[in-house]
């Protein structure tokens, strides 16, 4: 959704799927084509709206095939997705990471010149604890935190338009304060979004939350540029 929000602002965007063992980006974007090589490197696959994507699932014989690798191979794959892929002229490259503070985020923070980190949380206290560990990791490695996104924040009943906090009271604001970063958005539980992801049509999502997320993200990126 972050990539789609940026693309709708007219930006050139790419997604590096660094969740090697649990890659899901191609399925959400409905991408089935395989990347092919050129003289300069591997070319990413382009989505319907023009977002460049590179993911391990695009290289597997079947999307359900398991990647059973130890940490050094996972780290090497992530690094090669950065060094050996011809990304072209992008305004933003988003790197999708698995949760936690293991080898994947460590590799990205040490090997790729990232300009900022955005953390995704949910209202549960256990998830908040895990995200705080990741925030602590970024702070210790002196990486700027651009903002927090709270996913599955609430559900709105279509019959009454009443909001229900299915997973408990929102912790987005408090988490953003502890991270010293803005709360970029609160994504609701939306069956339509789930359907579009399953069908490979996430780029067709038009919920109000993505418009608000796009505006907040643009502000955060602008502030980051003005305060390097």
N, C-alpha and C positions, 0 to 999 in steps of 0.2 A: 504493500500500500504506500509506503514511503517513496518507492521508485515511481509508482504510478502518479502520485501527487506531484513529484518533480517533473515528470514527463508532461503532465497537463499544464505546467507552467512554461513549457517550451524548451526545457533543458534536454541535453543529450545525456542519457543515463545508461549505466550498465549495472548488472548484478553479478557478483562473484559469489557463488554458493560454496561457502567454506564448511558447511556441514556435510563432510565427506561421507560419513556412514549413515546419515539420515536425510539425504538430499530430497527436497520436495518442490523446489522452485519451478522446475520444468513442468511438473504436473499442474500446478496452479495456473501457469501461463499457457497451457495447452501446447507446449513445444514438444515435438516428436522428432524433428530433424536432427541430424548429427552434425557436430562441428567438423569442418574440413580444414586441411592445412594449406598454407601458402609458402612462398619462399621465405617469408619473414616470421612465420609462426602459425599457431592455431587460431582460426577465426571463430569468434563467438557466434551463437545462433541468435537471430533477431526475432523478437516477439511481434505480435500483430500491430502494436502501437509504436514499435521501433526501439524497444528496450533491448540492449545487448545482454545475453545471458551465457554464463559458462558454469556448468555443474557436472559433478561426477556421474549423475544419472544419464547425462547425454552421451556418455562413453561406455556404459554398461550394455551387455547383450540384451538385458531386460531390465525394466525399471525396478522390479522386485528383487533383482540379484543383490546378494549381500556383499558388502565391502568389509572383509575381515582382515584388517591391517593393524599392525602395531603403530605406536605413536610416531616413530621416525618416518614411516611411509606416508602417514596422514599429513604430517608437516611438510613433506616434500611435495605432495600433490597441491597443497594450498599455495606454496611458494611458486610452483610452476604455473598455476592458474594466473598468477600475477606477472611472472617474468616471460612466459612462453606464449601467452595469448595476445593477439593483436587487438587491443581494445579500441584503437582509433582515438579520435578527438572527443573525449567525454567531458561534460561539465561536472558530473558526479559518478563515482563508482561506489556502489553500496556493497558491503561484504556481509553476507548473512552467516552468523555464527551459531553453533549449538550453545545451550546454556552452560554456565559454570565457568571455571577458571583453569581448565586443563590445557592440553597442548595446542588446540586450534586457536583460541584467543591469544595464547602466548606467542604462537608463531606469527599471527597477524600483527600484533603490537610490536614485535621485535624485528620483523622482516619487511613489513610494508609501511611506507611513510603515510600513515593515516592522519587525517586532520581532526578527527573527532569521533566520539562514540555515542551511540543512542541505545539506551537500555529499554527492553520491553518487559513489563511485569504484569501481574494479575493481582486482584485484591487479597488473595490468601496470604496470611502471615508467613507461612512456610516459603512461599515464592518470594515474598519481600526479603526474607533473610538471605536467600540465595542470590538475589539481585544485588543486595548490599555487599555481599562478598565480591561480586564482579565489579561493583563500583569502587570498592577498596583497591582492587587490583589495578584498575585504570589510574586511580589517584597515585598509587605507589609507583606506577610506571610513567607518571607525569603525562598522561594522555587526556586531552580536553574532553569533558562530557557535555555534549550538545543538548541533551534533554532526555526525558523519560516519557515513554508511552505506556499507558495502562490498557491492556487488552482484556476482553471479556468483563468490562467494568460494570455493566448493568444490562438488563433486558427490559425492553419496552413492550408492554402488552398491546397488540394492535387494536384490540377491541376498546380499551379504555385509555390508551396512551399513558398509562401509569408505569413508572419505572420501578423495577425490582432489582435489588443488589443480590444476585443469586449467590455469589461467592463471598458475601460480607461487605461491610462498609469500605468505600474506596480508600486506598492508602497512597494514591498517586501523588497528592500534594505533599504529604509528609516525606515520601521517598524522594521527591524532587528537591525538597528543602535539604534533606540530609546529603544529597548528591551535589548540592549547590548548583542546580541546573533547572531549567524551566520544565514544566509539565506540558509536553507538546500536544497531547490528546488523550482522550478516553474512548476506546473503541468498544461499542456495545456488542452483546451477543446477538448476532443477526443471522437467522437461518438462510437468508438470501446470499450473504457473503459466503457461508459454508457451501451452499449449492454451487456458486460460481467457482469457488476454489476446486471443488471436486470435478467440475465439468471443464476445467481449464480455461475459464472465462473471467478470471479475476480482474482483467483490465476493463470489463464492462460494469464494474461496481460503481454505483453513484450515490452511496449513502452520504448523509450530511457530514458524518464524522471524517470522511476523507478530505472534504473541502476544508474543514477546520484544521485538520492535520497538516495539509499543504501550506496554509497560511502561517501556522505556528512554526513549521519547519523552515520556511523561507525567512522568517524573522530571526530564528536561531542561527541560521547559516550566515545571514547578513551581519549579525552581531559578532559572530566568530571571525569573519573577515575583518571587521573594524577593530576587533580586539584580539590580535593574533597572540 
